Every structure is written in structure tokens, then in C-alpha cells.
């Protein structure tokens, strides 16, 4: 058990190599997602993100699933275990309800703060297919 706690506490500090995270967000939709992240160095990581969202903006109640590769950049630490981040992900999404579904281009931007293995910040998610659909969210995540 001690080994597991030590591994969880140090998951964030791994600047190179593979790490995993889960996150949730709330705003004009509720989303739940997972991320695989490969740190190139302490400032840049490549990531793959899979998310499910229930969009309740304008009473539409759409279900959304997105799969997006992207990049995440980190600031130098400005406190013990505290740093800023920004992420940009581009990929594929699908929106559906009981009667209709459509595929679309997905774009996601996040900016926020990370403290040890926790992170929180603002997210903007957009889906594009004959017009743009966008959602503003507050996101919280955990690296393990």
C-alpha cells in the first residue's frame, strides 16, 4: 500500500514519459473524460483525450463523444508544485440524441493551474459541422 501511495503522489512530477489523468467539467454541458499524456520535457507533453459530454445548453440534451490528440504546455513552477498550463486538442466528435446523429470536427482549448497531481481551469470545447457549437466549462482533473 505504501508503494501505491508513493506512486500516486509522484505521478505528476514525472516530466518525461507516459502519465494518465481523469477529468470532469461543468458549464453549458457536463463532461467526463480521460487523458493519456506523454511528456517530452518539463514544458511540453503530447496527449490523447477521450470525452463524453451531456450538453444541456438551450435545452437540446445532446450527447457528445470526442477523440482528440493534442499538445499541453506547462509554465515553470511559481510555487512548490504549482504551475500553469495551456492545452490545444483537435480531432473528431459525434453528437447524437434519440433521433439524430452527426459527426463533426472537434476543437478544445484549456488553460489553468496544476498543483501536484490536481489541475483546474477554464475549458472551451467546440464542434464544427455546418456551423459551430461551443461550450464553456470549469474543469477539474487528477493525474495518476
Beta strands, then each sheet from edge to edge (+ up, - down):
strand 1: 17-27
strand 2: 29-39
strand 3: 44-55
strand 4: 62-74
strand 5: 82-96
strand 6: 101-115
strand 7: 118-128
strand 8: 132-143
sheet 1: 1+ 2- 3+ 4- 5+ 6- 7+ 8- 1+
end
